[in-house]
């Protein structure tokens, strides 16, 4: 499996399509990255399945509250 790959995503704030480089070498990750168009924070979650050798990426707005 490739540990680094480019992915085109849509910003959940402004809808602009941007290209990001996903680093799956450290396994599953949960981090925040700013949109290059509107500068709002995006919450990115990388889930790496070692058994099937697949990577899943989810993107949502960072302003969601969990109680």
N, C-alpha and C positions, 0 to 999 in steps of 0.2 A: 504494500500500500504506500502511496505517496504521503509523506508527512506534511508537506506544504502544497497548497493548491489555491488558485484564484477562483473567487466566487462573486457573481453579480447579485447584489441584494437591493431591496427597496427600503428606503428610510421610512420608518413608521410615523414620522412627524411631517415631513414635507413631500414624501412620495418620490423623491429623486432617486434614480438608479445609480449606485456606486459600485465600484469593484474593490473587494478587500482580499487580502491574502490570509487564508486560514492556516494556522499552525496546529496540527493534530499530533505532533510528536510527543507532547506531554500528556496525552490521553484526554479525558473529558475536562472541559474548562468552562468557566462562567465569568465573563468579564464585560466591561463597558467600554465602548469606543464612540467617539464623537463623529457625527455625520460631516463629511467634507463640504457639503452644500449649505446646510443650515446651522451647523455646529451644536445641535441638540444631541444629548446622550442616547445611544442605542444600547440595549442589553442584548448581548450575544451569548448563546449557549451552544457549546460544541460537545457532542456526545459521540465518543468513539467506541464502537463495539469490536472488541478484540477477536471474538469468535467468528463473526461474519466478515471482519475486515472492512467495515463500512463506517462512514462519518455522517452524522446528522447535524445540521446547523439550524437554529431557530433564532429569529430576530424579533424583538418587541421594544416598545417604548420603555424607558427607564423610570417613568413617572408613576408606574402602577404601585399601589400600596398593598402590603400583605399584613394582615393583623392576626 
